[in-house]
Amino acid sequence: MSTILTAIAAAAPSPSPTVVPDVDVTPGVAGFVAIAVVAVVTILLVVDMTRRIRRTRYRAEIRQRLESDAGSATTDEPARRADEDGRIDLGDDTERG
């Protein structure tokens, strides 16, 4: 039985190596454009995130300085300031009127 399988395997022609065209293997212009768009969007998101984090950190530093300056005037109620439109700033980035 094994001789029959060996004979069949030997009689079957082996596939000849073929050359695949580059067009079938490479992503081409569409792939390059897609990756370039993803890269540009990623860079813009990182820049925006960095700006937002920096802005938040600066606001926290300013709030800390204001609280330390206001610490000498000990009051139980947070400092309230009415804006020109009548809203009250409570110092916690929420506005209540």
C-alpha positions in Angstrom: 0.0 0.0 0.0 2.8 2.5 0.8 4.5 1.7 -2.5 1.3 2.7 -4.3 1.2 6.0 -2.4 4.9 6.6 -3.1 4.4 5.9 -6.8 1.4 8.2 -7.0 3.3 11.0 -5.2 6.3 10.5 -7.5 4.1 10.5 -10.6 2.3 13.8 -9.6 4.1 16.8 -11.1 5.5 19.2 -8.6 4.2 22.8 -9.0 6.7 25.0 -10.7 7.6 28.2 -8.9 5.7 31.1 -10.3 6.5 34.8 -10.0 3.7 36.8 -8.5 3.4 40.3 -10.0 4.2 43.2 -7.6 0.7 44.7 -8.1 -0.8 41.6 -6.4 1.4 41.8 -3.4 1.9 45.6 -2.6 -0.9 47.8 -1.3 -0.2 50.4 -4.0 -1.2 54.0 -3.9 -4.5 53.4 -2.1 -2.7 51.7 0.8 -0.1 54.4 1.0 -2.8 57.1 1.1 -4.7 55.2 3.8 -1.6 54.9 6.0 -0.7 58.5 5.4 -4.2 59.6 6.5 -4.0 57.5 9.7 -0.5 58.9 10.5 -1.7 62.5 10.0 -4.8 62.0 12.1 -2.7 60.4 14.9 -0.3 63.3 14.9 -3.1 65.8 15.1 -4.8 63.9 18.0 -1.5 63.8 19.9 -1.0 67.5 19.5 -4.6 68.2 20.6 -4.3 65.9 23.6 -1.0 67.6 24.6 -2.6 71.0 24.4 -5.6 69.9 26.5 -3.4 68.3 29.2 -1.1 71.4 29.3 -4.2 73.7 29.7 -5.6 71.5 32.5 -2.3 71.5 34.3 -2.0 75.3 34.0 -5.5 75.8 35.3 -4.7 73.5 38.3 -1.6 75.5 39.0 -3.4 78.8 38.9 -6.2 77.5 41.0 -3.7 76.3 43.6 -2.0 79.7 43.6 -5.4 81.4 44.1 -6.3 79.1 46.9 -3.0 79.6 48.6 -3.5 83.4 48.3 -7.0 83.2 49.5 -5.9 80.9 52.4 -4.9 84.0 54.4 -8.5 85.2 54.3 -10.2 82.3 56.0 -13.8 81.9 55.0 -16.1 79.0 55.0 -17.8 79.8 51.8 -15.9 79.5 48.5 -15.1 82.7 46.7 -17.9 83.6 44.4 -17.7 86.0 41.5 -20.5 87.0 39.2 -19.7 87.3 35.6 -21.0 90.0 33.4 -23.9 87.7 32.3 -24.9 87.0 35.9 -23.5 83.5 36.3 -21.5 82.7 39.4 -18.1 81.1 39.2 -17.6 78.6 42.1 -14.0 77.8 41.1 -14.7 74.2 40.2 -15.3 74.7 36.4 -19.1 74.6 37.0 -21.2 77.6 36.6 -24.4 77.9 38.5 -26.7 80.9 38.5 
